[in-house]
Amino acid sequence: MKELKPYDREAAAAYAKKWALGHNPNYKNYEDWGGDCTNFISQAVHAGKIPFDHIGNDVLTQWYWYSDKSRTPSWTAAEPFYKYISRNNTENTQNFGIYTRPAEYNELELGDIVQLTYEGSAFHTMIITEVILEGDYLIDYLISQHTYDLQNYPLSLKTEGERRYIKILGYYDY
């Protein structure tokens, strides 16, 4: 049985906060090609120690970015990202790479993912970069995103689309 490796939530959130209002020059900016949100979130998740995944049978079951010409759709597009991270592992598998599950609003943590959807398909991806508590009571989450860049923006103020919440549990190594 493989060991589930930890996701570094703090590193993912720190990366997202650092680059939310700018663009890491090591990656292409896709603002002019439909948006940069999922590219940015993939960068943050990768900064959280989730490894590139080359194991799948095709580019829709893999997740990586080396250059604009060497990347997967799951790295840069909202719905392919969701399909990859939600199908890569389940409670009955231990495939290489990320393991996530659907989450409820009140169980999100730093580094978890929120997607906006329309008719069941994701069109925008955000990452939790702060959790606002009053004692033990959850007040709100702050998100960071690209494609109109926001840093530590209240999730409660995001009104477009339906929301999809994704908990990152960790990843499996070789």
N, C-alpha and C positions, 0 to 999 in steps of 0.2 A: 504494500500500500504506500502510495506517495504521500509526502508531507505537503500540506497546503502552506505555501510561503506567504508571509505577511505583505500586505499593501502598505506602503509608507504614506499614509494619509497626510501627514504634516508636510512632507516633501512635495506632494502633488499640489496641496493648497498653497504652499509658499511659491512654487513655480507659477501657478495661476495668478497669484497676486502680483508677482514681479512683472509678468508679461501681459497682464490684462489690458493695460493702456498703451502698449507698444507691441512690437513684433520681434521675436527672436530671429536675428539675421541668419541663423543656421537652418531655418526652415523657410519654405516659400509661403508667401502671403496669398491666400485665395480669395480675398475680398472682391476682386474684379471678376471672379469666375463662380459666382453663386454664393459666396460667403466663406468665412474662415473659422466659423465656430467649432466645428468638429475637429478640424486640424489642430486648433488650439487646445481643445480638451484632450485629444490624443497625446499631444506633447506633455500636458500636465500629468496624465495617467502614466505615461512612460517615465516621467520624472519621479513618480511614486514607486518606481522599481518594477513595474509590469513590463516584462520583456517583449521584444518584437516576436511575432509568431509567424514562422514560415512553414509550419507543419501541414496545414490544410491542403486539400486537393486542388484548390483554385484560389484566385485572389479574393473571393468573397468569404473564404474560410481562413484567411490569413490576415495579419495586421502588422504593418510596418511602413516606415518612410525613410528612404535614404536620399531621395531627390525627387523632383517633380516627375521624372521619368521612371523612377523606381519606388513605387508606393502602391498601396492597396486602396480601393474605394472605401474600405472599412476605416481607414485612417482619416479620410477627409470628408465623407458624406454622412449625414445624420442617420438615415435609415439603414444603410449598410453597416455602420458602426454598431447600431443597436442589434442588428441581426447577428453580427459576429460576437459581441460580448454576451448576448443572451443565450446563444446556442453553443458557444465553445465548450462550456461545461455545464453539467446539471448535478444534482445530488447523487447520480449514479455513474458519473464519469470522473476521470482524473486526466483529462487531456492536457497537453502542454499549453501554458498560457493562462489568460485571465479566467476567473470564475466569479460570476455575478448572479444576482437573483433580483426579481422585482421587490420593491420595498414599499412600505407605507410612508406617508409624509412624516410621521412623528419618529421614525427610526433612522433618519438620515444622519450622516456624520460628515466630518471634513473629508473632502475628496470624493464623495459620492456624486452621482450624476443625475441631473434633471434634464429631461427632454420635453420640448413642446411638440405636440402632435396635432395633425388635422386628419380626420377620417382614418385614424389608426396608424398613420405614417408620420415618422419624425421629420420635422423641418428645422429644428434648432436644438443645440446641445449646450448645457451649462454645467458648471461644477460648483459644489458647495465649498466656500472658502472661509466661512465663519458660521458658528451656531450661536444664536442669541438666546440665552436663558435668563430667567429671573428666578433664582433658587433652582428648583427642579422643574420649573414650568417653562416649556418651549415657547418663546416669543416669535421668533422668525429665523430664517436662514439668510445668509448673505451669499450671493453667487458672483462669480466672475465669468466673463464671456468675451468672445470676439463677434464680429459682424454687427456692428455698433458696439464698440468696446465699452465694457462696464467692469468696474472693480468693486467688490464688496457691496453689491447692489441688493436691496431687499427683495427676496423672492416673492413676498406678498404683493409687490407692486407690478409683477409680471402678469399681465391680464390676457394676453393673446394665447390661443390654442388650449388644448387639454394638456395635462401634465402626466409624464411617465417618470417614475422614480426608480433609480437603479442603485442597489447596494453592491459595492465591490468587496468581495470576501477575501480575495488574495489571488494567488496564481500557483500553478504547478510547474515545476521545472522538469528537466529530463530525468 
